[in-house]
């Protein structure tokens, strides 16, 4: 089981400033799906705030960053939680 999930906000959408990625680790051990989603969203807001604060259209960039970061992070978490084909074959 994954105990932490590293979030990375890629500032590929940056318009004026050079892209600088920030990351934060989110502990996930023993948490429900709702708690994981809330913690990931909170971490994404913190990472995206730092990554987009110097943008020309900061509010728009921040909103897009949070939405995409949460989506990618939860997709990564779901993929890691799913049993792999090799684990299924071993059963």
C-alpha positions in Angstrom: 0.0 0.0 0.0 1.2 3.5 -0.8 1.9 5.4 2.4 2.7 8.8 0.8 1.9 10.4 -2.5 4.2 13.1 -3.8 2.3 15.8 -5.6 4.1 17.8 -8.2 2.6 20.8 -9.9 4.1 21.2 -13.3 3.8 24.8 -14.4 3.5 23.9 -18.1 0.8 26.5 -18.4 3.1 29.3 -17.4 2.8 32.3 -19.5 5.4 34.7 -18.3 7.6 33.1 -15.6 9.9 30.1 -16.1 8.3 26.9 -15.0 9.2 25.9 -11.5 7.7 22.7 -10.0 7.0 22.4 -6.3 6.2 19.2 -4.5 4.9 18.0 -1.1 4.4 14.6 0.4 1.0 13.6 1.7 0.9 10.7 4.2 -1.9 8.3 3.3 -1.5 5.4 5.7 -4.8 4.5 7.4 -6.9 7.1 5.7 -10.3 6.8 4.0 -10.8 7.7 0.4 -12.5 10.9 1.5 -9.6 11.9 3.7 -7.1 11.1 0.9 -9.0 13.3 -1.5 -9.2 16.1 1.1 -5.5 15.9 1.9 -4.5 15.8 -1.8 -6.7 18.8 -2.5 -5.2 20.8 0.4 -1.6 19.9 -0.7 -2.4 20.8 -4.3 -3.7 24.2 -3.2 -0.5 24.8 -1.3 1.8 23.7 -4.1 -0.2 25.5 -6.8 -0.2 28.7 -4.8 3.6 28.7 -4.7 3.8 27.7 -8.3 1.4 30.3 -9.7 1.8 33.3 -7.5 3.9 35.2 -10.0 1.7 34.5 -13.0 0.1 37.3 -14.9 -3.3 35.7 -14.7 -2.6 34.1 -11.3 -6.2 33.2 -10.3 -6.8 31.4 -13.6 -3.5 29.6 -13.5 -4.1 28.7 -9.8 -7.5 27.2 -10.6 -6.2 25.1 -13.5 -3.2 24.0 -11.5 -5.3 22.8 -8.6 -7.7 21.0 -10.8 -5.1 19.2 -12.9 -2.8 18.4 -9.9 -5.7 16.8 -7.9 -6.8 14.8 -11.0 -3.3 13.5 -11.8 -2.5 12.8 -8.2 -5.7 10.9 -7.5 -5.3 9.0 -10.8 -1.7 8.0 -9.7 -3.0 6.9 -6.3 -5.8 4.8 -7.9 -3.4 3.2 -10.3 -1.0 2.4 -7.4 -3.9 0.9 -5.4 -5.1 -1.4 -8.2 -3.5 -4.9 -8.1 -1.1 -5.4 -10.9 -1.4 -8.2 -13.5 1.5 -10.1 -11.9 -0.2 -9.9 -8.5 -3.4 -11.2 -9.9 -1.6 -14.0 -11.7 0.1 -15.1 -8.5 -3.2 -15.6 -6.8 
